[in-house]
Amino acid sequence: MAIPRAARTQRRTRIQEEKEEVILEAALDVFSVNGFRGSTIDQIAEVAGMSKPNLLYYFRTKEAIHRALIDRVLFTWLEPLRAFDANGNPESEIRSYIRRKLEMARDFPRESRLFANEMLQGAPHIEDELRGPLKSLVDEKAEVIRTWAKAGKIAKCDPYHLIFSIWSTTQHYADFDVQVRAVLGQEHSGEGRFEDAARYLEKLFVDGLGIRRP
């Protein structure tokens, strides 16, 4: 993770921590709208209400700010997958995973767009993480799904494409939120759209996997 310059001191002060959070919040706004290439330090400083030299005391470069945000997003984004329990009931685990991913789409739309922008650019800043820690985690959970299938608890399926399908269908509600609300219309585009989506996706995946109830 890119370490802010202020964080390299032996003891960080409360003010330093607060300033770093202000910068990261401002950068999240800027990057999620403009992408990495379209964003500048000056824009981030303006949104943060700080001078450029003051901002650069905490983060040396635009790349350092972006990397700190991406690292944070990756950790948060993968938390529901880490919680995927091999010893749990497949139906409960699938339903819980879908709902947690939809909750993240609802609560962290800027983070989702930041990550999507990074992927669309070819993941230039996090390719090592994708091929390393992320792949290892997905491999581990794919084996859980295979184990369920071998035990006859779910239908045989490609576990990787199952995970990709859950990612794409749930994150759609963050990355394409404007489209979703426009198509649903005013009557159905409120917060209830996430509950509607959860019920639909749960049925889609649970029925599609032929999950056997205990």
Contacts in CASP RR format, 6 or more apart in sequence:
PFRMAT RR
TARGET T0000
AUTHOR 0000-0000-0000
METHOD contacts of the structure
MODEL  1
MAIPRAARTQRRTRIQEEKEEVILEAALDVFSVNGFRGSTIDQIAEVAGM
SKPNLLYYFRTKEAIHRALIDRVLFTWLEPLRAFDANGNPESEIRSYIRR
KLEMARDFPRESRLFANEMLQGAPHIEDELRGPLKSLVDEKAEVIRTWAK
AGKIAKCDPYHLIFSIWSTTQHYADFDVQVRAVLGQEHSGEGRFEDAARY
LEKLFVDGLGIRRP
1 67 0 8 1.000
1 68 0 8 1.000
1 71 0 8 1.000
2 59 0 8 1.000
2 63 0 8 1.000
2 64 0 8 1.000
2 65 0 8 1.000
2 67 0 8 1.000
2 68 0 8 1.000
2 71 0 8 1.000
4 20 0 8 1.000
4 58 0 8 1.000
4 59 0 8 1.000
4 64 0 8 1.000
4 68 0 8 1.000
5 57 0 8 1.000
5 58 0 8 1.000
5 59 0 8 1.000
5 60 0 8 1.000
6 12 0 8 1.000
6 16 0 8 1.000
6 19 0 8 1.000
6 20 0 8 1.000
6 57 0 8 1.000
6 58 0 8 1.000
7 16 0 8 1.000
7 20 0 8 1.000
9 16 0 8 1.000
16 58 0 8 1.000
19 50 0 8 1.000
19 58 0 8 1.000
20 58 0 8 1.000
20 59 0 8 1.000
22 48 0 8 1.000
22 49 0 8 1.000
22 50 0 8 1.000
23 44 0 8 1.000
23 48 0 8 1.000
23 50 0 8 1.000
23 55 0 8 1.000
23 58 0 8 1.000
23 59 0 8 1.000
23 65 0 8 1.000
24 65 0 8 1.000
24 68 0 8 1.000
24 69 0 8 1.000
24 72 0 8 1.000
25 48 0 8 1.000
26 44 0 8 1.000
26 45 0 8 1.000
26 47 0 8 1.000
26 48 0 8 1.000
26 49 0 8 1.000
27 39 0 8 1.000
27 44 0 8 1.000
27 47 0 8 1.000
27 48 0 8 1.000
27 65 0 8 1.000
27 66 0 8 1.000
27 69 0 8 1.000
28 69 0 8 1.000
28 110 0 8 1.000
28 111 0 8 1.000
28 114 0 8 1.000
29 47 0 8 1.000
29 110 0 8 1.000
30 39 0 8 1.000
30 43 0 8 1.000
30 44 0 8 1.000
30 47 0 8 1.000
31 39 0 8 1.000
31 66 0 8 1.000
31 69 0 8 1.000
31 114 0 8 1.000
31 117 0 8 1.000
32 109 0 8 1.000
32 110 0 8 1.000
32 111 0 8 1.000
32 113 0 8 1.000
32 114 0 8 1.000
32 117 0 8 1.000
33 113 0 8 1.000
34 43 0 8 1.000
35 114 0 8 1.000
35 117 0 8 1.000
35 121 0 8 1.000
36 62 0 8 1.000
36 66 0 8 1.000
36 117 0 8 1.000
36 118 0 8 1.000
36 121 0 8 1.000
36 125 0 8 1.000
37 121 0 8 1.000
39 62 0 8 1.000
39 66 0 8 1.000
40 62 0 8 1.000
41 52 0 8 1.000
41 55 0 8 1.000
41 56 0 8 1.000
41 61 0 8 1.000
41 62 0 8 1.000
42 52 0 8 1.000
44 55 0 8 1.000
44 62 0 8 1.000
44 65 0 8 1.000
45 51 0 8 1.000
45 52 0 8 1.000
45 54 0 8 1.000
45 55 0 8 1.000
48 55 0 8 1.000
59 65 0 8 1.000
59 68 0 8 1.000
63 125 0 8 1.000
66 125 0 8 1.000
67 125 0 8 1.000
67 126 0 8 1.000
69 111 0 8 1.000
69 114 0 8 1.000
70 114 0 8 1.000
70 115 0 8 1.000
70 118 0 8 1.000
70 125 0 8 1.000
70 126 0 8 1.000
72 111 0 8 1.000
73 108 0 8 1.000
73 111 0 8 1.000
73 114 0 8 1.000
73 115 0 8 1.000
74 115 0 8 1.000
74 126 0 8 1.000
74 129 0 8 1.000
74 134 0 8 1.000
76 104 0 8 1.000
76 108 0 8 1.000
76 111 0 8 1.000
77 104 0 8 1.000
77 111 0 8 1.000
77 115 0 8 1.000
78 134 0 8 1.000
78 137 0 8 1.000
79 100 0 8 1.000
80 96 0 8 1.000
80 97 0 8 1.000
80 100 0 8 1.000
80 101 0 8 1.000
80 104 0 8 1.000
81 97 0 8 1.000
81 137 0 8 1.000
81 138 0 8 1.000
81 141 0 8 1.000
81 163 0 8 1.000
82 137 0 8 1.000
83 96 0 8 1.000
83 97 0 8 1.000
83 100 0 8 1.000
84 93 0 8 1.000
84 97 0 8 1.000
84 141 0 8 1.000
84 144 0 8 1.000
85 93 0 8 1.000
86 144 0 8 1.000
86 147 0 8 1.000
89 214 0 8 1.000
90 148 0 8 1.000
90 153 0 8 1.000
90 154 0 8 1.000
90 209 0 8 1.000
90 211 0 8 1.000
90 212 0 8 1.000
91 206 0 8 1.000
91 211 0 8 1.000
91 213 0 8 1.000
94 202 0 8 1.000
94 205 0 8 1.000
94 206 0 8 1.000
94 209 0 8 1.000
94 211 0 8 1.000
95 202 0 8 1.000
95 206 0 8 1.000
97 166 0 8 1.000
98 166 0 8 1.000
98 170 0 8 1.000
98 198 0 8 1.000
98 201 0 8 1.000
98 202 0 8 1.000
98 205 0 8 1.000
99 198 0 8 1.000
99 202 0 8 1.000
101 166 0 8 1.000
101 167 0 8 1.000
101 170 0 8 1.000
101 171 0 8 1.000
102 170 0 8 1.000
102 173 0 8 1.000
102 194 0 8 1.000
102 197 0 8 1.000
102 198 0 8 1.000
102 201 0 8 1.000
103 194 0 8 1.000
104 111 0 8 1.000
104 112 0 8 1.000
104 170 0 8 1.000
104 174 0 8 1.000
105 112 0 8 1.000
105 170 0 8 1.000
105 171 0 8 1.000
105 172 0 8 1.000
105 173 0 8 1.000
105 174 0 8 1.000
105 194 0 8 1.000
106 173 0 8 1.000
106 174 0 8 1.000
106 191 0 8 1.000
106 194 0 8 1.000
108 174 0 8 1.000
109 174 0 8 1.000
109 177 0 8 1.000
112 171 0 8 1.000
112 174 0 8 1.000
112 175 0 8 1.000
113 174 0 8 1.000
113 175 0 8 1.000
116 171 0 8 1.000
116 175 0 8 1.000
118 124 0 8 1.000
118 125 0 8 1.000
118 126 0 8 1.000
123 130 0 8 1.000
138 160 0 8 1.000
138 163 0 8 1.000
141 159 0 8 1.000
141 163 0 8 1.000
142 159 0 8 1.000
142 160 0 8 1.000
142 163 0 8 1.000
143 159 0 8 1.000
144 159 0 8 1.000
145 154 0 8 1.000
145 157 0 8 1.000
145 159 0 8 1.000
145 162 0 8 1.000
145 163 0 8 1.000
146 159 0 8 1.000
148 154 0 8 1.000
149 155 0 8 1.000
149 156 0 8 1.000
149 157 0 8 1.000
149 159 0 8 1.000
152 212 0 8 1.000
153 211 0 8 1.000
153 212 0 8 1.000
154 209 0 8 1.000
154 210 0 8 1.000
154 211 0 8 1.000
154 212 0 8 1.000
155 208 0 8 1.000
155 209 0 8 1.000
155 210 0 8 1.000
157 209 0 8 1.000
162 205 0 8 1.000
162 209 0 8 1.000
165 205 0 8 1.000
166 201 0 8 1.000
166 205 0 8 1.000
169 201 0 8 1.000
169 204 0 8 1.000
170 197 0 8 1.000
170 201 0 8 1.000
172 180 0 8 1.000
173 180 0 8 1.000
173 193 0 8 1.000
173 194 0 8 1.000
173 197 0 8 1.000
180 189 0 8 1.000
180 193 0 8 1.000
181 189 0 8 1.000
181 190 0 8 1.000
181 193 0 8 1.000
182 189 0 8 1.000
184 193 0 8 1.000
188 196 0 8 1.000
END
